[in-house]
Amino acid sequence: MKVSASQPFQIIYSLYQHEYLGYLFESFVVHLDENGKLTLQHQNISSKNAKEFAHGLDETDFMLIDLMDAMQQESVIKHFNKRSIKPEDFFLKTYDSQKGNETLQKEIEHYLERRRAKILANLKGKRVFEMGNDGEPAWKEIEVQETKATILFHFRRNEENTHYFPTIKHNGEKLDFQYKSAYIVCKNPAWMVLGGKLYSFEKDVDGKKILPFLNKRFIVIPKNVEEAYYNKFVAPLIASFDVYAKGFEINTERYAPKPIITLSELASNKAALTLFGENGNGHASDDEKILIELMFQYGPFKFKADNIGKVSVTVEKKGESYVFHRVQRKQSSEKSYLDILNSTGIHLKNSKAIFSKPQAFGWLDQHRELLESNEFSINQRSLNGKRYFIGEYKIDIEVRENIDWFDINAVIRFGEYEIPFQKIRKLILRKKLEFELPNGEIAVIPDNWISQYGDLFAFSEEEKDGSTTLKKHHLALVQDLKDGNMAQVQMSRKLEGLREFEKIGEATMPVKFKGSLRPYQKAGYNWLRFLNEFHFGGCLADDMGLGKTVQTLAFLQSMKEQGQEGTSLLIMPTSLVYNWQNEARKFTPGLKVFVYTGTNRMKDPSKFSKYDIVLTSYGIVRLDIDILTQFYFNYIILDESQAIKNPGSNIAKAVGHLKSRSRLILTGTPLENSTMDLWSQMNFINPGLLGAQSYFKNEFLHPIEKKGDEEKLKKLHSLIKPFILRRHKSQVATELPEKVENIQICQLSKDQEKEYEQVKSYYRDKILENIEASGLNRSQLLLLQGLTKLRQIANHPKMVNPDYDGDSGKMEDVIFMLDNAIRDDHKILVFSQFVKHLSILADHLREQKIDFAYLDGSTKDRQKQVDRFQEEKNLKVFLISLKAGGLGLNLTKADYVFILDPWWNPAIEAQAVDRAHRIGQENKVFTYKFITKDTVEEKILALQRKKKRLAADLITTEESFVKSLSQEDIQSLLT
């Protein structure tokens, strides 16, 4: 019967019992008569219609309505069963006495109890009723009692058994609740209805402790189980509630707490709760764990740290008698001790934490003074007679600079015992982190030593005389030890200057160098001279177009004038040999240059000594490695050194065999795919700088790339910083004209959109099915294939389907803008990674009789195409493929750059633009990147922004970009 919100009404709450769900509440509005009394006219009210009656409700009513809605059977079924099911089927399946789901029953009960407790706590001042059997909501009113009842538990022990029963009082009056049809509405905490009144209890009594006595006078505890019962049931009861006992003693006792930390070794199959999350991050094997347990000693009694109640009870049996020691806990003192432990990074669960052995003893050593000053006792529980050393650890290290190395002097002590540095080093390198001391105790190398000195242990070397040395190129490691007060260091100020590039002194320019260096180029030259003085290898990693070639030539000229004799070998991609030859002729005409390339090259290494510089290609080195290893070069210099980024490649192995006094590498992109690229190049210039390949993978590559470890990234940066000089255009080439970047959004044509949607649907279903069946890793090839086809169709469907005779929205935009730029007398570079895309545009230019230069991987007269574009005034367009034009081109006559298709790697796009925006450019450079709307191209841009950190730290290729995609990323690309 509907109630009008415009008429007087009252909200009431009605309690009823559900066959399976127990006691539930429902909310109603009831019409009031002219005297303000409830009528039989009522209506259910829920969150859906509550706003109609808002003027008669308060905030608590709205909250109660929401809670009661959530308890109705439809809501419960929907919450615990996502599929559609009839209520009777759900309840039979869940609560069947034979096949019911007990786990689900408990979850439902927990769900409902939380809501019951919250409802009951907010019913004060509200009208509450028992619902009649006919569904009448206001059948019998229940009075909500504002004051809480108290409960006293009675125990009477005699020779045969112990009787146990509670008494309840409310407002000082004893309640006669047994055999009076009382019922428990909520168990946790207890709420009881008795004689039309609703009672709650002080101390949050568990309703299960009252429930047995609603229809029973007392419970009998037999003699044969009383000891177990007293410990498991009676002792916790005495700790939390008021108890009256006959037949045993209850003594209240007070002591000051003393914190005790106990260490013990664990068996192998325990899960680890460590400082670093589950299973830890330590170097000991997973089955070697130490349990750290905190307890508090109160006089003769010990209690676990996780049970911080006001009172703890211990049961003592004296002959046939029992004494319950009720110990008052000092919660504030215990919390302060826990806060001290939390400040050290240890977080207890159930008063315990489990560490790997190095972590446990590292933690103990690191915080020993703090624990001792706060009077923590450290004990250990031996296992199988094994006893660990828990005394003081100490490591003192002194580093002294020698001629070409550092001498390492170290004193390591475990208590009174001094242990040789080399013994500890060998143990750590073998991942064996414990050893026996002369007194039979087991010493464990703490993990803070591994984190602080791990690189020193890994990179130092034992000499024949037993001394320990460190190669000088590890100066960053030495400096970090000094800065962290982890070692006493003696190092020259001049060598320290390499860490801070600005502190490197000025070097005189070579007299016979033709030309002048810009200030930043002169600084790069000074840096190369400094490296040469200390016999260090280096990586000149300036941005494209900043003059790495001219800085290197100035350096080679200076070495000749300084009397440093010898021939230097420069290795580069074939396409750059001609450029190096021209630059050397221009800037260093006094240097004798020999070009070692071509099928008719003279394979006689003895001829090299007549020249200052030998120019060759990576391909020739790979073919002639046996010949080239016969000659000892002054310098070996690799241009575009990312060619050796894969340490397992033939070319990386080949250049590693070459012999020289020193090594340099030149590259605008030292990282393209992975931090392993960096290891390969750094290991070439300074062998051993980053350790062995396996060490680098474990200590740097995996933590940085898989875990995003910032500390490892900082450490890696610190190690390589002295030997990489990288300047960006924005920092140094201020004389360059402005570079303006634009994104040109294109629309799919109708025919093009139809082709795109067909291919997208096909690959989306196929890829997602493959991921579900075979996993993400095994679907990457199919994903790359599908994305490539979609990108090609977004450019022009003819790239995928030669028979396509429709149009392309992007191609129309490109042609329109290209025609305008030509008409306005601009010179334009047009880049695409797809040769087919360039071919379609080339066909248009031929039809329009527009001359153009062209360069892809099959072009043989590469330099001729470059010269034509640079020198012929009427030649306005240069079509260039990514692979062919990404390196070694100087195209400063161009002032427009068109990028026809977005690349996974923003750095490669930047390289393309740098063909025009480089030293020598006098015009403003306009870049247009063409993106087709509502296609994978647009979504790739969004993902690039999302993964900006990955692109910045680890410049990615297509394959590595695809590997970085999550399933959610893939679904967004294909929707």
Secondary structure, DSSP 8 states (H G I E B T S, - for coil): ----TTS-EEEEEEEEEETTTEEEEEEEEEEE-TTS-EEEEEEE--TTTGGGGGGG--HHHHHHHHHHHHHSHHHHHHHH--S---HHHHHHHHH-TTT--HHHHHHHHHHHHHHHHHHHHT-TTS-EEE--TT--TTSEEEEE-SS-BEEEEEEEE-SSEEEEEEEEEETTEEE--TTTT-EEEETTTTEEEETTEEEEBGGG--GGGTGGGTT-S-EEEEGGGHHHHIIIIIHHHHHHSEEEEESSEEEEEE--EEEEEEEEE--TT---EETTEET-S-SS-TT-EEEEEEEEEETTEEEETT---SEEEEEEEETTEEEEEEEE--HHHHHHHHHHHHHTT---BTTEEEEEHHHHHHHHHHTHHHHHHTT-EEEEE-BTTB-B--S-EEEEEEEEE-SSEEEEEEEEEETTEEE-HHHHHHHHHTT--EEE-TTS-EEE--HHHHHHHHHHHHH-EE-TTS-EEEEGGGHHHHHHHHHTTSSEEE--HHHHTTTSGGG-------TT--S---HHHHHHHHHHHHHHHTT--EEE---TTS-HHHHHHHHHHHHHHTT----EEEEE-GGGHHHHHHHHHHH-TTS-EEE--STT----GGGGGG-SEEEEEHHHHHHSHHHHTTSEEEEEEEESGGGG-STTSHHHHHHHH-EEEEEEEE-S-S-SS-HHHHHHHHHHHSTTTT--HHHHIIIIIHHHHHH--HHHHHHHHHHHGGGEE---HHHH-TTS--EEEEEEEE---HHHHHHHHHHHHHHHHHHHHHHHHH-SGGGHHHHHHHHHHHHHHHH-GGGT-TT--S--HHHHHHHHHHHHHHHTT--EEEEES-HHHHHHHHHHHHHTT--EEEE-TT-S-HHHHHHHHHH-TT--EEEEEHHHHSSS---TT--EEEE-S--S-HHHHHHHHHTTSSTT--S-EEEEEEEETTSHHHHHHHHHHHTHHHHHHS---HHHHHHT--HHHHHHHT-
